[in-house]
Amino acid sequence: MSTWRNLVTGAGHWGEYRRALGVLQQDEGPSFKDMAARSGKIAHDIPGATSYAAATLHKLTDEDLRKEPKWEQVEVFVRACVEWVVERGERRDAEEVVRLWKDEFRRLKGDEPPPPPERRRGRLAAVGVAVVLAVAAAVAFSRPFSDGSEGDGKPDTAASSPVVSSTPSPPVSTPTAPAATPSPKQSDPADGRYLSRIAWSDNGGPTVVQVYADYTNTDRGRGSATGHGYDIGQDIIVLCQVSGRPVPLGTYRGPDPERNGLWYRMSTGEYIPAIYVDTGRDSLPAC
């Protein structure tokens, strides 16, 4: 069985790096809820870090995400695991472990990106000016002298007199490109709309998550399924949260089962159990 060290040092992309984080938490770390409780104190000495919700830390282990995670979140995650192991009497050098994860983070990040186009154009323009000046100087010194000698230093006037047209050329107009139209936003927290994702199910697999017209613990509420459902990975827009009835769970693998009983109101007017949804936030405004 591969250890997290083998997995992280052999990671070829960010999905495998995230998988190694998941194995680290499973083998040598606390629960995500415990990790979230530790995160505020740990983050105090890490630039850019803050306290994180269990869902945010759990998302770091999602190997289906192939994008680069935030390093400050990774460091809080790793230090929380080391702290948990040390509390149980095992010896760990926190700085050595963090350095290993940081080295692999840098390796996967690859080379630094090229400079912005504006800077490249500036360098090309400077090179162009230098070339023009060099050509002009070469032409000036290659013109024949008036008496064919090398000592008077006077260029032949007939050869060096340019022909200037008396009729000015008409100005060339450059068409102005139309302003780009900004793409519409999918969601804007300032407008009370939060782009979220269906991240978990009640069996840890591809079960479709149902939505309801009522979140209350009544016969009407429990029987108010609208017939609509969402697959794992689908995006939805949610507006606010409200407390309601818990839903029956099977083999749930989400970060915090204690959120069962919290509901989100969707932009469709329907309600969905918050336990299946990743908003990237600790909480939403109350409905």
Backbone as CSV, one residue per row, in Angstrom:
resi,resn,N_x,N_y,N_z,CA_x,CA_y,CA_z,C_x,C_y,C_z
1,MET,0.844,-1.202,0.000,0.000,0.000,0.000,0.879,1.251,0.000
2,SER,0.590,2.183,-0.905,1.392,3.396,-1.019,1.149,4.317,0.165
3,THR,2.229,4.891,0.667,2.093,5.882,1.723,1.941,7.255,1.097
4,TRP,1.565,8.226,1.932,1.399,9.576,1.399,2.720,10.127,0.875
5,ARG,3.848,9.720,1.474,5.156,10.197,0.984,5.411,9.707,-0.442
6,ASN,5.141,8.439,-0.692,5.326,7.915,-2.041,4.404,8.606,-3.035
7,LEU,3.179,8.863,-2.596,2.202,9.472,-3.493,2.566,10.909,-3.839
8,VAL,2.988,11.693,-2.849,3.257,13.108,-3.132,4.543,13.277,-3.925
9,THR,5.572,12.466,-3.623,6.831,12.596,-4.377,6.703,12.031,-5.790
10,GLY,5.723,11.173,-6.012,5.510,10.622,-7.349,4.368,11.278,-8.098
11,ALA,3.764,12.329,-7.517,2.612,12.979,-8.141,3.008,13.613,-9.471
12,GLY,2.188,13.357,-10.496,2.462,13.934,-11.809,1.552,15.084,-12.163
13,HIS,0.513,15.311,-11.360,-0.393,16.442,-11.587,-1.091,16.754,-10.264
14,TRP,-1.873,17.814,-10.275,-2.479,18.290,-9.022,-3.507,17.311,-8.462
15,GLY,-4.158,16.529,-9.318,-5.101,15.536,-8.806,-4.404,14.501,-7.930
16,GLU,-3.196,14.081,-8.328,-2.446,13.109,-7.532,-1.880,13.754,-6.261
17,TYR,-1.525,15.032,-6.348,-1.065,15.767,-5.155,-2.203,15.830,-4.133
18,ARG,-3.414,16.115,-4.606,-4.582,16.177,-3.710,-4.894,14.798,-3.126
19,ARG,-4.713,13.749,-3.939,-4.951,12.395,-3.428,-3.985,12.083,-2.288
20,ALA,-2.716,12.520,-2.421,-1.734,12.301,-1.359,-2.150,13.019,-0.079
21,LEU,-2.748,14.210,-0.210,-3.261,14.912,0.977,-4.356,14.085,1.648
22,GLY,-5.218,13.469,0.841,-6.287,12.650,1.402,-5.748,11.453,2.176
23,VAL,-4.697,10.821,1.641,-4.096,9.677,2.337,-3.407,10.137,3.620
24,LEU,-2.769,11.315,3.583,-2.152,11.862,4.796,-3.194,12.051,5.893
25,GLN,-4.355,12.603,5.543,-5.406,12.820,6.545,-5.964,11.498,7.063
26,GLN,-6.144,10.526,6.168,-6.695,9.239,6.585,-5.738,8.478,7.511
27,ASP,-4.431,8.540,7.203,-3.450,7.748,7.952,-2.905,8.473,9.172
28,GLU,-2.730,9.788,9.085,-2.026,10.502,10.144,-2.674,11.844,10.480
29,GLY,-3.977,11.949,10.328,-4.594,13.243,10.578,-5.903,13.142,11.337
30,PRO,-6.384,14.273,11.833,-7.665,14.299,12.540,-8.825,14.338,11.556
31,SER,-10.041,14.360,12.066,-11.211,14.530,11.207,-11.178,15.947,10.631
32,PHE,-11.925,16.158,9.561,-11.954,17.486,8.958,-12.558,18.516,9.916
33,LYS,-13.498,18.076,10.745,-14.078,18.992,11.717,-13.036,19.416,12.742
34,ASP,-12.243,18.453,13.228,-11.165,18.757,14.175,-10.107,19.631,13.511
35,MET,-9.787,19.317,12.256,-8.797,20.107,11.526,-9.255,21.555,11.380
36,ALA,-10.544,21.757,11.093,-11.083,23.110,10.969,-10.978,23.860,12.293
37,ALA,-11.208,23.156,13.408,-11.103,23.792,14.723,-9.665,24.208,15.027
38,ARG,-8.687,23.471,14.523,-7.278,23.797,14.753,-6.773,24.895,13.808
39,SER,-7.468,25.079,12.672,-6.915,25.885,11.592,-6.664,27.340,11.986
40,GLY,-7.541,27.916,12.826,-7.371,29.323,13.191,-6.065,29.574,13.920
41,LYS,-5.738,28.710,14.879,-4.499,28.872,15.648,-3.276,28.606,14.776
42,ILE,-3.347,27.576,13.938,-2.219,27.241,13.074,-1.978,28.352,12.061
43,ALA,-3.057,28.920,11.521,-2.942,29.937,10.473,-2.347,31.243,10.977
44,HIS,-2.313,31.434,12.293,-1.838,32.695,12.860,-0.428,33.039,12.397
45,ASP,0.427,32.036,12.191,1.823,32.268,11.815,2.101,31.992,10.332
46,ILE,1.044,31.845,9.519,1.225,31.558,8.089,0.683,32.725,7.276
47,PRO,1.520,33.423,6.525,1.049,34.569,5.733,-0.060,34.169,4.770
48,GLY,-1.137,34.959,4.765,-2.242,34.726,3.848,-3.237,33.686,4.293
49,ALA,-2.931,32.967,5.382,-3.829,31.901,5.843,-4.839,32.449,6.846
50,THR,-5.919,31.725,7.019,-6.954,32.081,7.979,-7.564,30.778,8.497
51,SER,-8.578,30.882,9.317,-9.267,29.663,9.740,-10.140,29.174,8.579
52,TYR,-10.250,27.857,8.434,-10.967,27.285,7.302,-12.070,26.351,7.778
53,ALA,-13.146,26.323,6.992,-14.248,25.413,7.283,-13.854,23.983,6.896
54,ALA,-14.540,23.018,7.497,-14.242,21.615,7.194,-14.429,21.323,5.709
55,ALA,-15.436,21.931,5.086,-15.683,21.688,3.658,-14.535,22.197,2.804
56,THR,-13.945,23.329,3.189,-12.822,23.876,2.430,-11.612,22.958,2.508
57,LEU,-11.321,22.441,3.698,-10.188,21.539,3.868,-10.434,20.199,3.181
58,HIS,-11.678,19.731,3.238,-12.017,18.476,2.567,-11.841,18.604,1.056
59,LYS,-12.128,19.776,0.517,-12.025,19.997,-0.929,-10.583,19.864,-1.421
60,LEU,-9.610,20.100,-0.527,-8.203,19.950,-0.911,-7.868,18.518,-1.304
61,THR,-8.653,17.552,-0.838,-8.363,16.134,-1.103,-9.130,15.595,-2.302
62,ASP,-9.844,16.461,-3.014,-10.644,16.020,-4.158,-9.725,15.798,-5.358
63,GLU,-9.391,14.546,-5.629,-8.431,14.241,-6.687,-8.991,14.472,-8.079
64,ASP,-10.301,14.730,-8.201,-10.868,15.064,-9.513,-10.559,16.505,-9.905
65,LEU,-10.122,17.332,-8.931,-9.747,18.712,-9.228,-8.297,18.732,-9.694
66,ARG,-8.058,19.126,-10.921,-6.709,19.127,-11.476,-6.066,20.517,-11.403
67,LYS,-6.690,21.447,-10.696,-6.098,22.787,-10.613,-5.274,22.935,-9.335
68,GLU,-4.360,23.883,-9.359,-3.439,24.119,-8.248,-4.196,24.602,-7.003
69,PRO,-3.991,23.970,-5.848,-4.608,24.466,-4.608,-3.846,25.670,-4.078
70,LYS,-4.410,26.333,-3.095,-3.713,27.455,-2.463,-2.709,26.902,-1.449
71,TRP,-1.460,27.364,-1.556,-0.428,26.805,-0.696,-0.733,27.041,0.780
72,GLU,-1.246,28.230,1.145,-1.482,28.496,2.566,-2.498,27.515,3.152
73,GLN,-3.473,27.071,2.341,-4.422,26.070,2.814,-3.735,24.710,2.981
74,VAL,-2.863,24.371,2.033,-2.121,23.100,2.128,-1.263,23.089,3.390
75,GLU,-0.587,24.203,3.678,0.289,24.228,4.848,-0.515,24.071,6.140
76,VAL,-1.659,24.736,6.238,-2.505,24.563,7.425,-2.935,23.105,7.547
77,PHE,-3.329,22.499,6.428,-3.763,21.098,6.396,-2.641,20.188,6.912
78,VAL,-1.420,20.343,6.364,-0.301,19.474,6.725,0.099,19.662,8.184
79,ARG,0.171,20.916,8.632,0.563,21.171,10.024,-0.474,20.618,11.002
80,ALA,-1.753,20.665,10.640,-2.784,20.099,11.505,-2.589,18.585,11.646
81,CYS,-2.201,17.907,10.549,-1.973,16.466,10.610,-0.746,16.138,11.469
82,VAL,0.331,16.916,11.299,1.537,16.686,12.102,1.239,16.918,13.581
83,GLU,0.517,17.978,13.881,0.174,18.299,15.268,-0.629,17.164,15.901
84,TRP,-1.556,16.617,15.135,-2.419,15.537,15.632,-1.591,14.284,15.946
85,VAL,-0.629,13.955,15.073,0.216,12.773,15.281,1.108,12.952,16.508
86,VAL,1.703,14.147,16.643,2.597,14.413,17.772,1.843,14.305,19.091
87,GLU,0.592,14.765,19.106,-0.215,14.677,20.324,-0.431,13.237,20.756
88,ARG,-0.296,12.312,19.836,-0.491,10.897,20.148,0.823,10.176,20.419
89,GLY,1.867,10.939,20.625,3.123,10.368,21.083,4.094,9.975,19.994
90,GLU,3.751,10.220,18.728,4.682,9.889,17.650,5.601,11.073,17.364
91,ARG,6.798,10.777,16.914,7.766,11.839,16.626,7.632,12.282,15.172
92,ARG,7.527,13.581,14.981,7.458,14.173,13.649,8.172,15.518,13.680
93,ASP,8.932,15.834,12.652,9.544,17.142,12.477,8.629,17.935,11.550
94,ALA,7.849,18.844,12.131,6.849,19.575,11.358,7.481,20.330,10.191
95,GLU,8.636,20.960,10.432,9.257,21.755,9.372,9.739,20.861,8.225
96,GLU,10.229,19.674,8.553,10.689,18.754,7.509,9.516,18.277,6.664
97,VAL,8.391,17.978,7.307,7.211,17.518,6.579,6.666,18.626,5.689
98,VAL,6.543,19.847,6.244,6.039,20.980,5.456,6.969,21.261,4.281
99,ARG,8.288,21.174,4.514,9.245,21.435,3.439,9.085,20.421,2.296
100,LEU,8.821,19.161,2.637,8.613,18.140,1.614,7.408,18.475,0.748
101,TRP,6.289,18.829,1.389,5.082,19.180,0.631,5.297,20.438,-0.211
102,LYS,6.066,21.391,0.327,6.314,22.635,-0.418,7.216,22.383,-1.618
103,ASP,8.225,21.523,-1.458,9.109,21.195,-2.575,8.317,20.549,-3.714
104,GLU,7.415,19.627,-3.368,6.612,18.973,-4.415,5.601,19.939,-5.015
105,PHE,5.109,20.878,-4.212,4.202,21.918,-4.708,4.918,22.749,-5.774
106,ARG,6.156,23.155,-5.459,6.932,23.950,-6.417,7.254,23.145,-7.676
107,ARG,7.539,21.865,-7.501,7.855,21.024,-8.665,6.680,20.944,-9.623
108,LEU,5.483,20.758,-9.097,4.305,20.644,-9.951,3.909,21.970,-10.572
109,LYS,4.256,23.057,-9.894,3.892,24.372,-10.442,4.671,24.670,-11.709
110,GLY,5.868,24.076,-11.868,6.622,24.223,-13.106,7.339,25.548,-13.212
111,ASP,7.723,25.886,-14.434,8.468,27.109,-14.676,7.615,28.328,-14.423
112,GLU,8.302,29.455,-14.157,7.588,30.711,-13.988,6.927,31.091,-15.311
113,PRO,5.745,31.717,-15.275,5.064,32.093,-16.528,5.846,33.153,-17.284
114,PRO,5.685,33.248,-18.619,6.401,34.274,-19.391,5.900,35.658,-19.019
115,PRO,6.673,36.720,-19.276,6.235,38.073,-18.937,5.008,38.458,-19.726
116,PRO,4.224,39.426,-19.243,3.012,39.854,-19.950,3.348,40.349,-21.346
117,PRO,2.385,40.317,-22.294,2.633,40.781,-23.665,3.155,42.208,-23.734
118,GLU,2.679,43.096,-22.827,3.118,44.487,-22.859,4.627,44.579,-22.673
119,ARG,5.186,43.798,-21.762,6.616,43.838,-21.509,7.384,43.279,-22.694
120,ARG,6.878,42.218,-23.335,7.565,41.666,-24.483,7.585,42.666,-25.627
121,ARG,6.460,43.379,-25.845,6.430,44.370,-26.902,7.410,45.493,-26.621
122,GLY,7.561,45.854,-25.336,8.490,46.910,-24.986,9.912,46.517,-25.326
123,ARG,10.278,45.274,-25.036,11.632,44.823,-25.349,11.850,44.745,-26.844
124,LEU,10.828,44.287,-27.608,10.958,44.219,-29.052,11.093,45.604,-29.659
125,ALA,10.357,46.585,-29.113,10.451,47.950,-29.614,11.848,48.502,-29.396
126,ALA,12.425,48.237,-28.213,13.772,48.721,-27.929,14.783,48.102,-28.875
127,VAL,14.629,46.796,-29.154,15.528,46.135,-30.096,15.386,46.723,-31.479
128,GLY,14.135,47.027,-31.880,13.892,47.612,-33.197,14.563,48.962,-33.351
129,VAL,14.480,49.815,-32.327,15.132,51.126,-32.372,16.629,50.971,-32.502
130,ALA,17.206,50.040,-31.732,18.645,49.825,-31.785,19.077,49.386,-33.172
131,VAL,18.286,48.509,-33.818,18.622,48.044,-35.164,18.575,49.186,-36.157
132,VAL,17.530,50.038,-36.074,17.407,51.189,-36.987,18.596,52.112,-36.845
133,LEU,19.004,52.439,-35.607,20.140,53.329,-35.380,21.430,52.731,-35.932
134,ALA,21.603,51.415,-35.735,22.810,50.769,-36.228,22.873,50.818,-37.744
135,VAL,21.754,50.589,-38.432,21.715,50.643,-39.889,22.008,52.048,-40.389
136,ALA,21.414,53.057,-39.704,21.633,54.443,-40.107,23.101,54.816,-40.000
137,ALA,23.753,54.388,-38.889,25.164,54.695,-38.713,26.009,54.006,-39.779
138,ALA,25.678,52.786,-40.124,26.445,52.056,-41.146,26.326,52.718,-42.495
139,VAL,25.108,53.213,-42.831,24.911,53.894,-44.110,25.705,55.180,-44.170
140,ALA,25.719,55.944,-43.058,26.423,57.228,-43.036,27.914,57.039,-43.253
141,PHE,28.511,56.063,-42.611,29.958,55.871,-42.721,30.362,55.168,-44.008
142,SER,29.406,54.563,-44.724,29.761,53.857,-45.962,29.655,54.733,-47.194
143,ARG,29.189,56.020,-47.068,29.064,56.909,-48.229,30.447,57.349,-48.724
144,PRO,30.643,57.534,-50.050,31.953,57.936,-50.593,32.301,59.372,-50.234
145,PHE,33.594,59.674,-50.021,34.041,61.029,-49.760,34.204,61.786,-51.072
146,SER,34.236,63.156,-50.989,34.225,63.995,-52.186,35.449,63.810,-53.060
147,ASP,36.654,63.603,-52.488,37.853,63.477,-53.310,38.421,62.064,-53.298
148,GLY,37.696,61.118,-52.749,38.149,59.741,-52.733,39.182,59.451,-51.682
149,SER,39.580,60.446,-50.838,40.570,60.214,-49.801,39.908,59.873,-48.496
150,GLU,40.699,59.427,-47.523,40.166,59.070,-46.221,40.395,60.165,-45.195
151,GLY,41.023,61.326,-45.621,41.443,62.281,-44.606,40.591,63.500,-44.458
152,ASP,39.783,63.916,-45.505,39.042,65.174,-45.328,37.770,65.000,-44.539
153,GLY,37.228,63.791,-44.462,36.053,63.533,-43.634,34.786,64.148,-44.177
154,LYS,34.748,64.575,-45.437,33.548,65.205,-45.986,32.850,64.238,-46.922
155,PRO,31.624,63.879,-46.650,30.907,62.980,-47.554,30.506,63.705,-48.825
156,ASP,30.333,62.957,-49.911,29.891,63.532,-51.170,28.486,64.084,-51.016
157,THR,28.311,65.371,-51.323,27.018,66.025,-51.081,25.936,65.499,-51.979
158,ALA,26.287,65.181,-53.232,25.253,64.682,-54.137,24.726,63.343,-53.670
159,ALA,25.613,62.500,-53.165,25.181,61.167,-52.726,24.414,61.215,-51.427
160,SER,24.627,62.255,-50.572,24.002,62.287,-49.264,22.766,63.145,-49.190
161,SER,22.386,63.832,-50.288,21.226,64.722,-50.236,19.966,63.936,-50.523
162,PRO,19.085,63.827,-49.561,17.851,63.074,-49.809,16.883,63.861,-50.669
163,VAL,16.029,63.181,-51.408,14.988,63.815,-52.204,13.733,63.897,-51.362
164,VAL,13.234,65.108,-51.144,12.070,65.331,-50.294,10.905,65.746,-51.153
165,SER,9.798,65.085,-51.022,8.599,65.434,-51.778,7.968,66.675,-51.187
166,SER,7.514,67.585,-52.067,6.865,68.816,-51.586,5.414,68.595,-51.227
167,THR,4.861,67.475,-51.634,3.449,67.198,-51.342,3.354,66.272,-50.146
168,PRO,2.781,66.753,-49.021,2.700,65.888,-47.837,1.753,64.724,-48.071
169,SER,2.096,63.597,-47.501,1.236,62.420,-47.617,0.020,62.581,-46.727
170,PRO,-1.124,62.126,-47.171,-2.335,62.239,-46.324,-2.189,61.375,-45.091
171,PRO,-2.730,61.832,-43.968,-2.634,61.028,-42.738,-3.379,59.718,-42.880
172,VAL,-2.817,58.684,-42.282,-3.441,57.362,-42.328,-4.278,57.179,-41.065
173,SER,-5.536,56.918,-41.247,-6.429,56.744,-40.093,-6.400,55.299,-39.646
174,THR,-6.324,55.121,-38.353,-6.313,53.774,-37.776,-7.690,53.473,-37.209
175,PRO,-8.358,52.424,-37.694,-9.707,52.127,-37.160,-9.649,51.767,-35.693
176,THR,-10.623,52.240,-34.973,-10.702,51.970,-33.533,-11.496,50.692,-33.296
177,ALA,-10.886,49.752,-32.575,-11.562,48.484,-32.303,-12.716,48.714,-31.340
178,PRO,-13.860,48.065,-31.542,-14.983,48.229,-30.612,-14.640,47.686,-29.242
179,ALA,-15.191,48.315,-28.220,-14.931,47.892,-26.837,-15.476,46.485,-26.625
180,ALA,-14.691,45.679,-25.890,-15.119,44.303,-25.616,-16.314,44.292,-24.679
181,THR,-17.249,43.407,-24.942,-18.435,43.284,-24.095,-18.146,42.316,-22.972
182,PRO,-18.260,42.758,-21.716,-17.937,41.846,-20.611,-18.889,40.675,-20.581
183,SER,-18.369,39.514,-20.230,-19.220,38.336,-20.138,-20.079,38.422,-18.895
184,PRO,-21.300,37.946,-18.945,-22.191,38.037,-17.779,-21.697,37.167,-16.644
185,LYS,-21.954,37.604,-15.421,-21.553,36.832,-14.246,-22.563,35.730,-13.980
186,GLN,-22.050,34.566,-13.575,-22.959,33.489,-13.199,-23.562,33.736,-11.825
187,SER,-22.784,34.289,-10.951,-23.283,34.566,-9.615,-22.478,35.702,-9.025
188,ASP,-23.086,36.446,-8.145,-22.412,37.565,-7.508,-22.891,37.636,-6.064
189,PRO,-21.997,37.324,-5.085,-22.426,37.383,-3.689,-23.019,38.721,-3.308
190,ALA,-22.592,39.807,-3.982,-23.161,41.119,-3.678,-24.641,41.156,-4.026
191,ASP,-25.073,40.307,-4.960,-26.484,40.232,-5.328,-27.208,39.119,-4.581
192,GLY,-26.520,38.483,-3.635,-27.151,37.417,-2.867,-27.272,36.113,-3.628
193,ARG,-26.417,35.887,-4.628,-26.431,34.645,-5.413,-25.064,33.979,-5.270
194,TYR,-25.041,32.699,-4.927,-23.788,31.998,-4.639,-23.668,30.769,-5.528
195,LEU,-22.669,30.803,-6.419,-22.417,29.649,-7.266,-21.841,28.516,-6.417
196,SER,-22.490,27.368,-6.418,-22.102,26.244,-5.563,-22.076,24.968,-6.395
197,ARG,-21.647,23.875,-5.749,-21.501,22.613,-6.466,-22.056,21.459,-5.646
198,ILE,-22.723,20.521,-6.316,-23.140,19.283,-5.672,-21.874,18.440,-5.477
199,ALA,-21.455,18.253,-4.229,-20.156,17.639,-3.958,-20.250,16.263,-3.303
200,TRP,-21.381,15.952,-2.657,-21.481,14.685,-1.929,-22.870,14.092,-2.118
201,SER,-22.996,12.812,-1.771,-24.293,12.146,-1.819,-24.446,11.314,-0.557
202,ASP,-25.604,10.655,-0.419,-25.828,9.901,0.817,-25.245,8.493,0.756
203,ASN,-24.588,8.141,-0.353,-23.918,6.834,-0.391,-22.472,6.956,-0.848
204,GLY,-21.960,8.202,-0.932,-20.581,8.413,-1.342,-20.351,8.123,-2.807
205,GLY,-21.421,7.937,-3.571,-21.296,7.599,-4.981,-22.122,8.510,-5.866
206,PRO,-22.567,8.003,-7.024,-23.236,8.851,-8.016,-24.736,9.032,-7.812
207,THR,-25.242,8.815,-6.611,-26.665,8.980,-6.358,-27.118,10.401,-6.703
208,VAL,-28.247,10.518,-7.383,-28.798,11.832,-7.722,-29.360,12.478,-6.461
209,VAL,-29.021,13.733,-6.222,-29.500,14.460,-5.049,-30.822,15.124,-5.388
210,GLN,-31.861,14.816,-4.603,-33.193,15.347,-4.841,-33.354,16.738,-4.216
211,VAL,-34.247,17.536,-4.810,-34.592,18.839,-4.237,-36.084,18.846,-3.913
212,TYR,-36.462,19.783,-3.020,-37.804,19.756,-2.455,-38.436,21.148,-2.482
213,ALA,-39.770,21.149,-2.377,-40.509,22.410,-2.303,-40.650,22.887,-0.868
214,ASP,-40.382,22.022,0.123,-40.569,22.357,1.531,-39.476,21.668,2.344
215,TYR,-38.936,22.381,3.310,-37.843,21.852,4.123,-38.284,21.478,5.538
216,THR,-39.579,21.624,5.848,-40.045,21.434,7.220,-40.204,19.956,7.550
217,ASN,-40.254,19.661,8.853,-40.389,18.280,9.328,-41.866,17.941,9.496
218,THR,-42.596,18.000,8.386,-44.022,17.674,8.393,-44.278,16.678,7.261
219,ASP,-45.481,16.091,7.264,-45.809,15.172,6.174,-45.721,15.888,4.837
220,ARG,-46.180,17.136,4.811,-46.109,17.909,3.568,-44.653,18.165,3.171
221,GLY,-43.821,18.455,4.186,-42.421,18.715,3.882,-41.705,17.476,3.400
222,ARG,-41.935,16.360,4.098,-41.229,15.123,3.744,-41.681,14.577,2.388
223,GLY,-42.879,14.936,1.979,-43.383,14.439,0.688,-43.364,15.482,-0.409
224,SER,-42.492,16.480,-0.274,-42.535,17.593,-1.227,-41.430,17.546,-2.277
225,ALA,-40.885,16.353,-2.559,-39.873,16.252,-3.617,-40.459,16.750,-4.934
226,THR,-39.729,17.594,-5.633,-40.239,18.204,-6.867,-40.014,17.330,-8.092
227,GLY,-39.229,16.261,-7.932,-38.910,15.430,-9.089,-37.640,15.854,-9.792
228,HIS,-37.066,16.962,-9.338,-35.794,17.408,-9.915,-34.637,16.840,-9.109
229,GLY,-33.526,16.586,-9.770,-32.348,16.053,-9.083,-31.077,16.495,-9.777
230,TYR,-29.953,16.387,-9.043,-28.668,16.834,-9.564,-27.610,15.767,-9.320
231,ASP,-26.697,15.631,-10.276,-25.596,14.679,-10.159,-24.421,15.319,-9.439
232,ILE,-23.525,14.474,-8.920,-22.281,14.954,-8.325,-21.508,15.772,-9.361
233,GLY,-21.032,16.945,-8.953,-20.247,17.798,-9.839,-21.045,18.878,-10.529
234,GLN,-22.384,18.813,-10.493,-23.181,19.848,-11.135,-23.162,21.137,-10.316
235,ASP,-23.231,22.273,-11.021,-23.269,23.585,-10.376,-24.709,24.029,-10.187
236,ILE,-24.955,24.721,-9.070,-26.264,25.314,-8.801,-26.054,26.702,-8.214
237,ILE,-27.116,27.494,-8.191,-27.087,28.808,-7.544,-27.950,28.733,-6.292
238,VAL,-27.361,29.083,-5.140,-28.123,29.111,-3.893,-28.162,30.541,-3.369
239,LEU,-29.211,30.828,-2.580,-29.454,32.198,-2.144,-29.296,32.397,-0.642
240,CYS,-29.704,31.421,0.175,-29.708,31.607,1.622,-29.852,30.242,2.288
241,GLN,-29.805,30.217,3.628,-29.906,28.958,4.356,-30.971,29.048,5.438
242,VAL,-31.506,27.870,5.797,-32.558,27.812,6.807,-32.485,26.439,7.479
243,SER,-32.849,26.379,8.747,-32.864,25.105,9.466,-34.167,24.377,9.203
244,GLY,-34.075,23.060,9.010,-35.262,22.264,8.746,-35.072,20.834,9.196
245,ARG,-35.710,19.913,8.526,-35.663,18.506,8.933,-34.352,17.869,8.477
246,PRO,-33.824,16.910,9.235,-32.678,16.135,8.755,-33.131,15.155,7.678
247,VAL,-32.205,14.725,6.846,-32.522,13.743,5.807,-31.804,12.446,6.141
248,PRO,-32.371,11.309,5.767,-31.705,10.020,6.055,-30.431,9.883,5.241
249,LEU,-29.355,9.451,5.888,-28.058,9.304,5.235,-27.635,7.841,5.233
250,GLY,-27.000,7.443,4.160,-26.420,6.112,4.092,-24.938,6.194,4.397
251,THR,-24.111,5.807,3.435,-22.655,5.883,3.609,-22.191,7.260,3.148
252,TYR,-22.433,8.253,3.976,-22.090,9.636,3.637,-20.595,9.858,3.853
253,ARG,-19.917,10.473,2.869,-18.475,10.695,2.953,-18.118,12.176,2.915
254,GLY,-19.083,13.004,3.213,-18.818,14.437,3.236,-18.061,14.857,4.483
255,PRO,-17.745,16.149,4.589,-16.873,16.604,5.678,-17.538,16.768,7.028
256,ASP,-18.856,16.976,7.088,-19.461,17.328,8.372,-20.908,16.845,8.444
257,PRO,-21.148,15.599,8.892,-22.526,15.096,8.989,-23.409,15.927,9.906
258,GLU,-22.816,16.703,10.819,-23.636,17.491,11.741,-24.368,18.634,11.038
259,ARG,-24.050,18.886,9.750,-24.782,19.903,9.001,-26.137,19.379,8.528
260,ASN,-26.416,18.093,8.781,-27.702,17.532,8.378,-28.817,18.252,9.141
261,GLY,-29.764,18.792,8.417,-30.814,19.612,8.997,-30.723,21.054,8.536
262,LEU,-29.639,21.396,7.852,-29.488,22.720,7.256,-29.865,22.620,5.786
263,TRP,-30.605,23.614,5.284,-31.076,23.605,3.899,-30.680,24.902,3.214
264,TYR,-30.477,24.809,1.881,-30.232,25.989,1.062,-31.427,26.214,0.138
265,ARG,-31.841,27.482,0.035,-32.869,27.840,-0.956,-32.167,28.137,-2.271
266,MET,-32.612,27.478,-3.346,-31.973,27.618,-4.651,-32.607,28.762,-5.442
267,SER,-31.937,29.171,-6.509,-32.469,30.244,-7.355,-33.757,29.818,-8.053
268,THR,-34.025,28.494,-8.101,-35.270,27.983,-8.691,-36.455,28.083,-7.736
269,GLY,-36.185,28.436,-6.463,-37.237,28.462,-5.453,-37.353,27.159,-4.688
270,GLU,-36.603,26.139,-5.093,-36.624,24.849,-4.411,-35.591,24.840,-3.284
271,TYR,-35.647,23.788,-2.451,-34.720,23.653,-1.325,-33.908,22.370,-1.476
272,ILE,-32.639,22.439,-1.075,-31.744,21.289,-1.188,-31.006,21.117,0.143
273,PRO,-30.822,19.882,0.631,-30.070,19.689,1.878,-28.636,20.205,1.730
274,ALA,-28.233,21.058,2.657,-26.901,21.677,2.589,-25.789,20.652,2.728
275,ILE,-26.094,19.494,3.296,-25.067,18.486,3.540,-24.472,17.941,2.244
276,TYR,-25.178,18.133,1.111,-24.689,17.655,-0.172,-23.983,18.744,-0.984
277,VAL,-23.974,19.991,-0.498,-23.571,21.134,-1.322,-22.294,21.772,-0.789
278,ASP,-21.385,22.109,-1.686,-20.163,22.843,-1.340,-20.305,24.273,-1.864
279,THR,-20.464,25.227,-0.943,-20.566,26.636,-1.324,-19.226,27.346,-1.239
280,GLY,-18.214,26.709,-0.622,-16.940,27.369,-0.404,-16.988,28.384,0.713
281,ARG,-18.068,28.381,1.502,-18.246,29.353,2.584,-18.665,28.636,3.866
282,ASP,-18.396,29.279,4.989,-18.801,28.692,6.267,-20.317,28.734,6.442
283,SER,-20.941,29.799,5.951,-22.390,29.937,6.101,-22.894,30.936,5.070
284,LEU,-24.230,30.938,4.885,-24.894,31.881,3.994,-25.869,32.716,4.808
285,PRO,-26.363,33.823,4.273,-27.394,34.597,4.981,-28.630,33.751,5.239
286,ALA,-29.307,34.062,6.323,-30.542,33.326,6.639,-31.659,33.715,5.683
287,CYS,-32.496,32.728,5.356,-33.638,32.994,4.478,-34.712,33.776,5.235
